[in-house]
Amino acid sequence: MRNLHFRRAARASVLGTAALIAALSLTACQSDSPAPAAYDAEAPAPQKPADGASAAPASDTGNGKETAGDTGTSGSGSESAKGSGSESAKQQRSSASLPTCTGENTKLTITAVQRPVNHMLLTVTNTGSKACNAFYHPVLRFGEAQSVPPVVEDSKPQAVVTVAPGQSAYAGVMTSSADGSGTGGYSTQDLTVGFLDAESKSAGDMVNVPLSKDVYVDSTLTVTYWQTEMDDALMY
């Protein structure tokens, strides 16, 4: 009888211990479990993008619509730059393909002017059917001169002067110094004019240009580059 009571007490003790261990295990599991669903709902779960959709962030176009982010160069800007460059290159090619102005497609005249003093205006007029390029400056030879006059470097234009059919270009000629400082002066009624090509070489034959009266020239004789405007030719 005594042994039976002892076995019952021991069994009760074992069951109590097991119950205690189970309670502790349950408490530990509850502390490691995720937070309740109501807490997680405050932060929406990330959505997986649809198949084929770009993951790039959307950008505001300014018109109320959104478009996928673009990390490249604006299409309109690149097209504008391309168009501008193409047009400039086309104009350069077009100018380069034009014939050189020579005595065969132009007419030359020279006239004295009141201002500046001791200056003359040389005019070249395109008599052809196509525009021509008047490169650099005219080559002058007054009378029996053994050399051609120097060019005024400050008169060099920014671009080659192109002369359309029926239109003219100009060059200023200072025949002698106003203060008499020039040397080796002489008078002549003979003038020949030559043209230069794109490589600054002689283009065509020298052209005789009639003078209405004797012209006095000395060592200060100079000529300008070809100009599109008459006033530009006479400012040197």
MARPAMAR-17081 format. One record per residue (C-alpha): residue in three letters; residue number from 1; x, y, z. Coordinates in steps of 0.05 Angstrom, whole numbers, plus 5000, padded with zeros to 4 digits. Example, Ala and Ser with C-alpha at 12.3 -4.5 7.8 and 13.67 -1.06 7.14 Angstrom:
<nodes>
<node><residu>ALA</residu><num>1</num><X>5246</X><Y>4910</Y><Z>5156</Z></node>
<node><residu>SER</residu><num>2</num><X>5273</X><Y>4979</Y><Z>5143</Z></node>
</nodes>
This chain:
<nodes>
<node><residu>MET</residu><num>1</num><X>5000</X><Y>5000</Y><Z>5000</Z></node>
<node><residu>ARG</residu><num>2</num><X>5056</X><Y>5046</Y><Z>5017</Z></node>
<node><residu>ASN</residu><num>3</num><X>5092</X><Y>5030</Y><Z>4952</Z></node>
<node><residu>LEU</residu><num>4</num><X>5029</X><Y>5046</Y><Z>4912</Z></node>
<node><residu>HIS</residu><num>5</num><X>5025</X><Y>5114</Y><Z>4944</Z></node>
<node><residu>PHE</residu><num>6</num><X>5098</X><Y>5128</Y><Z>4928</Z></node>
<node><residu>ARG</residu><num>7</num><X>5089</X><Y>5110</Y><Z>4854</Z></node>
<node><residu>ARG</residu><num>8</num><X>5029</X><Y>5156</Y><Z>4848</Z></node>
<node><residu>ALA</residu><num>9</num><X>5067</X><Y>5214</Y><Z>4879</Z></node>
<node><residu>ALA</residu><num>10</num><X>5126</X><Y>5203</Y><Z>4832</Z></node>
<node><residu>ARG</residu><num>11</num><X>5080</X><Y>5200</Y><Z>4772</Z></node>
<node><residu>ALA</residu><num>12</num><X>5047</X><Y>5265</Y><Z>4792</Z></node>
<node><residu>SER</residu><num>13</num><X>5115</X><Y>5297</Y><Z>4800</Z></node>
<node><residu>VAL</residu><num>14</num><X>5136</X><Y>5275</Y><Z>4730</Z></node>
<node><residu>LEU</residu><num>15</num><X>5071</X><Y>5300</Y><Z>4699</Z></node>
<node><residu>GLY</residu><num>16</num><X>5079</X><Y>5367</Y><Z>4734</Z></node>
<node><residu>THR</residu><num>17</num><X>5150</X><Y>5375</Y><Z>4709</Z></node>
<node><residu>ALA</residu><num>18</num><X>5128</X><Y>5358</Y><Z>4638</Z></node>
<node><residu>ALA</residu><num>19</num><X>5072</X><Y>5409</Y><Z>4642</Z></node>
<node><residu>LEU</residu><num>20</num><X>5121</X><Y>5462</Y><Z>4666</Z></node>
<node><residu>ILE</residu><num>21</num><X>5169</X><Y>5448</Y><Z>4608</Z></node>
<node><residu>ALA</residu><num>22</num><X>5113</X><Y>5452</Y><Z>4558</Z></node>
<node><residu>ALA</residu><num>23</num><X>5090</X><Y>5519</Y><Z>4586</Z></node>
<node><residu>LEU</residu><num>24</num><X>5160</X><Y>5547</Y><Z>4582</Z></node>
<node><residu>SER</residu><num>25</num><X>5168</X><Y>5522</Y><Z>4509</Z></node>
<node><residu>LEU</residu><num>26</num><X>5102</X><Y>5555</Y><Z>4489</Z></node>
<node><residu>THR</residu><num>27</num><X>5124</X><Y>5622</Y><Z>4519</Z></node>
<node><residu>ALA</residu><num>28</num><X>5190</X><Y>5620</Y><Z>4481</Z></node>
<node><residu>CYS</residu><num>29</num><X>5155</X><Y>5605</Y><Z>4415</Z></node>
<node><residu>GLN</residu><num>30</num><X>5107</X><Y>5662</Y><Z>4425</Z></node>
<node><residu>SER</residu><num>31</num><X>5163</X><Y>5712</Y><Z>4437</Z></node>
<node><residu>ASP</residu><num>32</num><X>5199</X><Y>5691</Y><Z>4371</Z></node>
<node><residu>SER</residu><num>33</num><X>5138</X><Y>5692</Y><Z>4327</Z></node>
<node><residu>PRO</residu><num>34</num><X>5125</X><Y>5750</Y><Z>4277</Z></node>
<node><residu>ALA</residu><num>35</num><X>5084</X><Y>5810</Y><Z>4296</Z></node>
<node><residu>PRO</residu><num>36</num><X>5009</X><Y>5807</Y><Z>4285</Z></node>
<node><residu>ALA</residu><num>37</num><X>4981</X><Y>5820</Y><Z>4216</Z></node>
<node><residu>ALA</residu><num>38</num><X>4949</X><Y>5885</Y><Z>4239</Z></node>
<node><residu>TYR</residu><num>39</num><X>5020</X><Y>5915</Y><Z>4252</Z></node>
<node><residu>ASP</residu><num>40</num><X>5050</X><Y>5894</Y><Z>4185</Z></node>
<node><residu>ALA</residu><num>41</num><X>4992</X><Y>5927</Y><Z>4148</Z></node>
<node><residu>GLU</residu><num>42</num><X>5020</X><Y>5996</Y><Z>4164</Z></node>
<node><residu>ALA</residu><num>43</num><X>5076</X><Y>5984</Y><Z>4113</Z></node>
<node><residu>PRO</residu><num>44</num><X>5049</X><Y>5957</Y><Z>4047</Z></node>
<node><residu>ALA</residu><num>45</num><X>5087</X><Y>5899</Y><Z>4018</Z></node>
<node><residu>PRO</residu><num>46</num><X>5130</X><Y>5914</Y><Z>3955</Z></node>
<node><residu>GLN</residu><num>47</num><X>5096</X><Y>5895</Y><Z>3891</Z></node>
<node><residu>LYS</residu><num>48</num><X>5131</X><Y>5856</Y><Z>3837</Z></node>
<node><residu>PRO</residu><num>49</num><X>5133</X><Y>5893</Y><Z>3771</Z></node>
<node><residu>ALA</residu><num>50</num><X>5094</X><Y>5863</Y><Z>3714</Z></node>
<node><residu>ASP</residu><num>51</num><X>5132</X><Y>5821</Y><Z>3663</Z></node>
<node><residu>GLY</residu><num>52</num><X>5168</X><Y>5866</Y><Z>3612</Z></node>
<node><residu>ALA</residu><num>53</num><X>5157</X><Y>5930</Y><Z>3654</Z></node>
<node><residu>SER</residu><num>54</num><X>5216</X><Y>5975</Y><Z>3667</Z></node>
<node><residu>ALA</residu><num>55</num><X>5242</X><Y>5979</Y><Z>3738</Z></node>
<node><residu>ALA</residu><num>56</num><X>5266</X><Y>6050</Y><Z>3726</Z></node>
<node><residu>PRO</residu><num>57</num><X>5233</X><Y>6104</Y><Z>3770</Z></node>
<node><residu>ALA</residu><num>58</num><X>5178</X><Y>6145</Y><Z>3738</Z></node>
<node><residu>SER</residu><num>59</num><X>5192</X><Y>6219</Y><Z>3723</Z></node>
<node><residu>ASP</residu><num>60</num><X>5143</X><Y>6276</Y><Z>3718</Z></node>
<node><residu>THR</residu><num>61</num><X>5139</X><Y>6306</Y><Z>3647</Z></node>
<node><residu>GLY</residu><num>62</num><X>5107</X><Y>6369</Y><Z>3672</Z></node>
<node><residu>ASN</residu><num>63</num><X>5040</X><Y>6357</Y><Z>3638</Z></node>
<node><residu>GLY</residu><num>64</num><X>5010</X><Y>6314</Y><Z>3692</Z></node>
<node><residu>LYS</residu><num>65</num><X>5034</X><Y>6249</Y><Z>3662</Z></node>
<node><residu>GLU</residu><num>66</num><X>5090</X><Y>6205</Y><Z>3685</Z></node>
<node><residu>THR</residu><num>67</num><X>5140</X><Y>6169</Y><Z>3641</Z></node>
<node><residu>ALA</residu><num>68</num><X>5194</X><Y>6119</Y><Z>3656</Z></node>
<node><residu>GLY</residu><num>69</num><X>5259</X><Y>6151</Y><Z>3678</Z></node>
<node><residu>ASP</residu><num>70</num><X>5306</X><Y>6167</Y><Z>3620</Z></node>
<node><residu>THR</residu><num>71</num><X>5381</X><Y>6167</Y><Z>3632</Z></node>
<node><residu>GLY</residu><num>72</num><X>5399</X><Y>6184</Y><Z>3560</Z></node>
<node><residu>THR</residu><num>73</num><X>5406</X><Y>6250</Y><Z>3523</Z></node>
<node><residu>SER</residu><num>74</num><X>5343</X><Y>6286</Y><Z>3503</Z></node>
<node><residu>GLY</residu><num>75</num><X>5323</X><Y>6266</Y><Z>3433</Z></node>
<node><residu>SER</residu><num>76</num><X>5302</X><Y>6336</Y><Z>3412</Z></node>
<node><residu>GLY</residu><num>77</num><X>5368</X><Y>6367</Y><Z>3434</Z></node>
<node><residu>SER</residu><num>78</num><X>5410</X><Y>6316</Y><Z>3398</Z></node>
<node><residu>GLU</residu><num>79</num><X>5368</X><Y>6323</Y><Z>3335</Z></node>
<node><residu>SER</residu><num>80</num><X>5375</X><Y>6399</Y><Z>3337</Z></node>
<node><residu>ALA</residu><num>81</num><X>5450</X><Y>6395</Y><Z>3345</Z></node>
<node><residu>LYS</residu><num>82</num><X>5455</X><Y>6344</Y><Z>3290</Z></node>
<node><residu>GLY</residu><num>83</num><X>5412</X><Y>6386</Y><Z>3244</Z></node>
<node><residu>SER</residu><num>84</num><X>5452</X><Y>6449</Y><Z>3258</Z></node>
<node><residu>GLY</residu><num>85</num><X>5518</X><Y>6413</Y><Z>3246</Z></node>
<node><residu>SER</residu><num>86</num><X>5492</X><Y>6381</Y><Z>3182</Z></node>
<node><residu>GLU</residu><num>87</num><X>5467</X><Y>6448</Y><Z>3155</Z></node>
<node><residu>SER</residu><num>88</num><X>5534</X><Y>6482</Y><Z>3170</Z></node>
<node><residu>ALA</residu><num>89</num><X>5572</X><Y>6425</Y><Z>3137</Z></node>
<node><residu>LYS</residu><num>90</num><X>5525</X><Y>6428</Y><Z>3077</Z></node>
<node><residu>GLN</residu><num>91</num><X>5537</X><Y>6503</Y><Z>3069</Z></node>
<node><residu>GLN</residu><num>92</num><X>5612</X><Y>6493</Y><Z>3073</Z></node>
<node><residu>ARG</residu><num>93</num><X>5610</X><Y>6438</Y><Z>3020</Z></node>
<node><residu>SER</residu><num>94</num><X>5565</X><Y>6481</Y><Z>2976</Z></node>
<node><residu>SER</residu><num>95</num><X>5613</X><Y>6540</Y><Z>2981</Z></node>
<node><residu>ALA</residu><num>96</num><X>5674</X><Y>6497</Y><Z>2967</Z></node>
<node><residu>SER</residu><num>97</num><X>5641</X><Y>6469</Y><Z>2904</Z></node>
<node><residu>LEU</residu><num>98</num><X>5631</X><Y>6538</Y><Z>2874</Z></node>
<node><residu>PRO</residu><num>99</num><X>5677</X><Y>6562</Y><Z>2818</Z></node>
<node><residu>THR</residu><num>100</num><X>5731</X><Y>6614</Y><Z>2832</Z></node>
<node><residu>CYS</residu><num>101</num><X>5718</X><Y>6684</Y><Z>2809</Z></node>
<node><residu>THR</residu><num>102</num><X>5764</X><Y>6699</Y><Z>2749</Z></node>
<node><residu>GLY</residu><num>103</num><X>5766</X><Y>6745</Y><Z>2689</Z></node>
<node><residu>GLU</residu><num>104</num><X>5723</X><Y>6694</Y><Z>2651</Z></node>
<node><residu>ASN</residu><num>105</num><X>5661</X><Y>6700</Y><Z>2696</Z></node>
<node><residu>THR</residu><num>106</num><X>5667</X><Y>6771</Y><Z>2722</Z></node>
<node><residu>LYS</residu><num>107</num><X>5676</X><Y>6844</Y><Z>2701</Z></node>
<node><residu>LEU</residu><num>108</num><X>5725</X><Y>6891</Y><Z>2736</Z></node>
<node><residu>THR</residu><num>109</num><X>5720</X><Y>6966</Y><Z>2744</Z></node>
<node><residu>ILE</residu><num>110</num><X>5759</X><Y>7017</Y><Z>2785</Z></node>
<node><residu>THR</residu><num>111</num><X>5738</X><Y>7087</Y><Z>2805</Z></node>
<node><residu>ALA</residu><num>112</num><X>5769</X><Y>7143</Y><Z>2846</Z></node>
<node><residu>VAL</residu><num>113</num><X>5734</X><Y>7164</Y><Z>2911</Z></node>
<node><residu>GLN</residu><num>114</num><X>5735</X><Y>7230</Y><Z>2948</Z></node>
<node><residu>ARG</residu><num>115</num><X>5743</X><Y>7198</Y><Z>3016</Z></node>
<node><residu>PRO</residu><num>116</num><X>5790</X><Y>7172</Y><Z>3039</Z></node>
<node><residu>VAL</residu><num>117</num><X>5839</X><Y>7213</Y><Z>2998</Z></node>
<node><residu>ASN</residu><num>118</num><X>5885</X><Y>7178</Y><Z>2949</Z></node>
<node><residu>HIS</residu><num>119</num><X>5839</X><Y>7117</Y><Z>2949</Z></node>
<node><residu>MET</residu><num>120</num><X>5805</X><Y>7079</Y><Z>2893</Z></node>
<node><residu>LEU</residu><num>121</num><X>5749</X><Y>7027</Y><Z>2894</Z></node>
<node><residu>LEU</residu><num>122</num><X>5758</X><Y>6963</Y><Z>2854</Z></node>
<node><residu>THR</residu><num>123</num><X>5693</X><Y>6928</Y><Z>2838</Z></node>
<node><residu>VAL</residu><num>124</num><X>5684</X><Y>6856</Y><Z>2813</Z></node>
<node><residu>THR</residu><num>125</num><X>5615</X><Y>6838</Y><Z>2786</Z></node>
<node><residu>ASN</residu><num>126</num><X>5594</X><Y>6766</Y><Z>2772</Z></node>
<node><residu>THR</residu><num>127</num><X>5572</X><Y>6761</Y><Z>2700</Z></node>
<node><residu>GLY</residu><num>128</num><X>5563</X><Y>6685</Y><Z>2701</Z></node>
<node><residu>SER</residu><num>129</num><X>5503</X><Y>6642</Y><Z>2716</Z></node>
<node><residu>LYS</residu><num>130</num><X>5531</X><Y>6612</Y><Z>2781</Z></node>
<node><residu>ALA</residu><num>131</num><X>5557</X><Y>6643</Y><Z>2844</Z></node>
<node><residu>CYS</residu><num>132</num><X>5633</X><Y>6646</Y><Z>2850</Z></node>
<node><residu>ASN</residu><num>133</num><X>5683</X><Y>6653</Y><Z>2906</Z></node>
<node><residu>ALA</residu><num>134</num><X>5728</X><Y>6715</Y><Z>2908</Z></node>
<node><residu>PHE</residu><num>135</num><X>5787</X><Y>6686</Y><Z>2947</Z></node>
<node><residu>TYR</residu><num>136</num><X>5836</X><Y>6729</Y><Z>2987</Z></node>
<node><residu>HIS</residu><num>137</num><X>5850</X><Y>6794</Y><Z>2950</Z></node>
<node><residu>PRO</residu><num>138</num><X>5861</X><Y>6821</Y><Z>2880</Z></node>
<node><residu>VAL</residu><num>139</num><X>5931</X><Y>6821</Y><Z>2851</Z></node>
<node><residu>LEU</residu><num>140</num><X>5947</X><Y>6890</Y><Z>2823</Z></node>
<node><residu>ARG</residu><num>141</num><X>5999</X><Y>6914</Y><Z>2774</Z></node>
<node><residu>PHE</residu><num>142</num><X>6002</X><Y>6988</Y><Z>2758</Z></node>
<node><residu>GLY</residu><num>143</num><X>6043</X><Y>7005</Y><Z>2695</Z></node>
<node><residu>GLU</residu><num>144</num><X>6109</X><Y>6969</Y><Z>2691</Z></node>
<node><residu>ALA</residu><num>145</num><X>6114</X><Y>6953</Y><Z>2765</Z></node>
<node><residu>GLN</residu><num>146</num><X>6160</X><Y>6894</Y><Z>2780</Z></node>
<node><residu>SER</residu><num>147</num><X>6122</X><Y>6874</Y><Z>2842</Z></node>
<node><residu>VAL</residu><num>148</num><X>6050</X><Y>6873</Y><Z>2867</Z></node>
<node><residu>PRO</residu><num>149</num><X>6027</X><Y>6917</Y><Z>2925</Z></node>
<node><residu>PRO</residu><num>150</num><X>6020</X><Y>6885</Y><Z>2995</Z></node>
<node><residu>VAL</residu><num>151</num><X>5952</X><Y>6869</Y><Z>3024</Z></node>
<node><residu>VAL</residu><num>152</num><X>5923</X><Y>6902</Y><Z>3087</Z></node>
<node><residu>GLU</residu><num>153</num><X>5920</X><Y>6843</Y><Z>3135</Z></node>
<node><residu>ASP</residu><num>154</num><X>5871</X><Y>6877</Y><Z>3181</Z></node>
<node><residu>SER</residu><num>155</num><X>5819</X><Y>6876</Y><Z>3125</Z></node>
<node><residu>LYS</residu><num>156</num><X>5816</X><Y>6800</Y><Z>3122</Z></node>
<node><residu>PRO</residu><num>157</num><X>5742</X><Y>6778</Y><Z>3126</Z></node>
<node><residu>GLN</residu><num>158</num><X>5718</X><Y>6721</Y><Z>3170</Z></node>
<node><residu>ALA</residu><num>159</num><X>5697</X><Y>6679</Y><Z>3111</Z></node>
<node><residu>VAL</residu><num>160</num><X>5708</X><Y>6673</Y><Z>3037</Z></node>
<node><residu>VAL</residu><num>161</num><X>5669</X><Y>6725</Y><Z>2998</Z></node>
<node><residu>THR</residu><num>162</num><X>5617</X><Y>6691</Y><Z>2952</Z></node>
<node><residu>VAL</residu><num>163</num><X>5590</X><Y>6733</Y><Z>2895</Z></node>
<node><residu>ALA</residu><num>164</num><X>5522</X><Y>6715</Y><Z>2868</Z></node>
<node><residu>PRO</residu><num>165</num><X>5505</X><Y>6725</Y><Z>2794</Z></node>
<node><residu>GLY</residu><num>166</num><X>5495</X><Y>6799</Y><Z>2781</Z></node>
<node><residu>GLN</residu><num>167</num><X>5523</X><Y>6818</Y><Z>2849</Z></node>
<node><residu>SER</residu><num>168</num><X>5590</X><Y>6851</Y><Z>2866</Z></node>
<node><residu>ALA</residu><num>169</num><X>5648</X><Y>6848</Y><Z>2915</Z></node>
<node><residu>TYR</residu><num>170</num><X>5697</X><Y>6904</Y><Z>2930</Z></node>
<node><residu>ALA</residu><num>171</num><X>5769</X><Y>6919</Y><Z>2947</Z></node>
<node><residu>GLY</residu><num>172</num><X>5799</X><Y>6985</Y><Z>2969</Z></node>
<node><residu>VAL</residu><num>173</num><X>5864</X><Y>7011</Y><Z>2938</Z></node>
<node><residu>MET</residu><num>174</num><X>5907</X><Y>7064</Y><Z>2971</Z></node>
<node><residu>THR</residu><num>175</num><X>5949</X><Y>7091</Y><Z>2914</Z></node>
<node><residu>SER</residu><num>176</num><X>5996</X><Y>7137</Y><Z>2952</Z></node>
<node><residu>SER</residu><num>177</num><X>6007</X><Y>7168</Y><Z>3020</Z></node>
<node><residu>ALA</residu><num>178</num><X>5969</X><Y>7232</Y><Z>3036</Z></node>
<node><residu>ASP</residu><num>179</num><X>6029</X><Y>7263</Y><Z>3072</Z></node>
<node><residu>GLY</residu><num>180</num><X>6078</X><Y>7252</Y><Z>3015</Z></node>
<node><residu>SER</residu><num>181</num><X>6120</X><Y>7202</Y><Z>3054</Z></node>
<node><residu>GLY</residu><num>182</num><X>6119</X><Y>7151</Y><Z>2999</Z></node>
<node><residu>THR</residu><num>183</num><X>6177</X><Y>7141</Y><Z>2952</Z></node>
<node><residu>GLY</residu><num>184</num><X>6188</X><Y>7119</Y><Z>2880</Z></node>
<node><residu>GLY</residu><num>185</num><X>6123</X><Y>7150</Y><Z>2856</Z></node>
<node><residu>TYR</residu><num>186</num><X>6101</X><Y>7150</Y><Z>2783</Z></node>
<node><residu>SER</residu><num>187</num><X>6038</X><Y>7162</Y><Z>2742</Z></node>
<node><residu>THR</residu><num>188</num><X>6005</X><Y>7110</Y><Z>2696</Z></node>
<node><residu>GLN</residu><num>189</num><X>5942</X><Y>7094</Y><Z>2658</Z></node>
<node><residu>ASP</residu><num>190</num><X>5956</X><Y>7019</Y><Z>2657</Z></node>
<node><residu>LEU</residu><num>191</num><X>5926</X><Y>6971</Y><Z>2707</Z></node>
<node><residu>THR</residu><num>192</num><X>5920</X><Y>6895</Y><Z>2705</Z></node>
<node><residu>VAL</residu><num>193</num><X>5885</X><Y>6854</Y><Z>2758</Z></node>
<node><residu>GLY</residu><num>194</num><X>5891</X><Y>6780</Y><Z>2775</Z></node>
<node><residu>PHE</residu><num>195</num><X>5852</X><Y>6732</Y><Z>2818</Z></node>
<node><residu>LEU</residu><num>196</num><X>5873</X><Y>6679</Y><Z>2869</Z></node>
<node><residu>ASP</residu><num>197</num><X>5844</X><Y>6610</Y><Z>2881</Z></node>
<node><residu>ALA</residu><num>198</num><X>5831</X><Y>6574</Y><Z>2946</Z></node>
<node><residu>GLU</residu><num>199</num><X>5905</X><Y>6556</Y><Z>2953</Z></node>
<node><residu>SER</residu><num>200</num><X>5926</X><Y>6628</Y><Z>2942</Z></node>
<node><residu>LYS</residu><num>201</num><X>5953</X><Y>6612</Y><Z>2873</Z></node>
<node><residu>SER</residu><num>202</num><X>5940</X><Y>6650</Y><Z>2808</Z></node>
<node><residu>ALA</residu><num>203</num><X>5871</X><Y>6635</Y><Z>2779</Z></node>
<node><residu>GLY</residu><num>204</num><X>5862</X><Y>6652</Y><Z>2705</Z></node>
<node><residu>ASP</residu><num>205</num><X>5896</X><Y>6707</Y><Z>2666</Z></node>
<node><residu>MET</residu><num>206</num><X>5909</X><Y>6778</Y><Z>2687</Z></node>
<node><residu>VAL</residu><num>207</num><X>5854</X><Y>6826</Y><Z>2664</Z></node>
<node><residu>ASN</residu><num>208</num><X>5865</X><Y>6896</Y><Z>2636</Z></node>
<node><residu>VAL</residu><num>209</num><X>5824</X><Y>6947</Y><Z>2674</Z></node>
<node><residu>PRO</residu><num>210</num><X>5815</X><Y>7015</Y><Z>2640</Z></node>
<node><residu>LEU</residu><num>211</num><X>5834</X><Y>7078</Y><Z>2678</Z></node>
<node><residu>SER</residu><num>212</num><X>5799</X><Y>7143</Y><Z>2660</Z></node>
<node><residu>LYS</residu><num>213</num><X>5861</X><Y>7185</Y><Z>2675</Z></node>
<node><residu>ASP</residu><num>214</num><X>5932</X><Y>7179</Y><Z>2701</Z></node>
<node><residu>VAL</residu><num>215</num><X>5938</X><Y>7150</Y><Z>2770</Z></node>
<node><residu>TYR</residu><num>216</num><X>5996</X><Y>7168</Y><Z>2815</Z></node>
<node><residu>VAL</residu><num>217</num><X>6024</X><Y>7110</Y><Z>2857</Z></node>
<node><residu>ASP</residu><num>218</num><X>6083</X><Y>7105</Y><Z>2904</Z></node>
<node><residu>SER</residu><num>219</num><X>6115</X><Y>7057</Y><Z>2953</Z></node>
<node><residu>THR</residu><num>220</num><X>6055</X><Y>7061</Y><Z>3001</Z></node>
<node><residu>LEU</residu><num>221</num><X>6009</X><Y>7028</Y><Z>2950</Z></node>
<node><residu>THR</residu><num>222</num><X>5965</X><Y>6976</Y><Z>2985</Z></node>
<node><residu>VAL</residu><num>223</num><X>5902</X><Y>6935</Y><Z>2971</Z></node>
<node><residu>THR</residu><num>224</num><X>5849</X><Y>6903</Y><Z>3017</Z></node>
<node><residu>TYR</residu><num>225</num><X>5819</X><Y>6834</Y><Z>3016</Z></node>
<node><residu>TRP</residu><num>226</num><X>5755</X><Y>6826</Y><Z>2977</Z></node>
<node><residu>GLN</residu><num>227</num><X>5695</X><Y>6852</Y><Z>3017</Z></node>
<node><residu>THR</residu><num>228</num><X>5620</X><Y>6843</Y><Z>3010</Z></node>
<node><residu>GLU</residu><num>229</num><X>5607</X><Y>6915</Y><Z>3028</Z></node>
<node><residu>MET</residu><num>230</num><X>5635</X><Y>6978</Y><Z>2995</Z></node>
<node><residu>ASP</residu><num>231</num><X>5644</X><Y>7015</Y><Z>3061</Z></node>
<node><residu>ASP</residu><num>232</num><X>5686</X><Y>6958</Y><Z>3089</Z></node>
<node><residu>ALA</residu><num>233</num><X>5733</X><Y>6962</Y><Z>3029</Z></node>
<node><residu>LEU</residu><num>234</num><X>5744</X><Y>7037</Y><Z>3039</Z></node>
<node><residu>MET</residu><num>235</num><X>5757</X><Y>7038</Y><Z>3114</Z></node>
<node><residu>TYR</residu><num>236</num><X>5831</X><Y>7021</Y><Z>3109</Z></node>
</nodes>
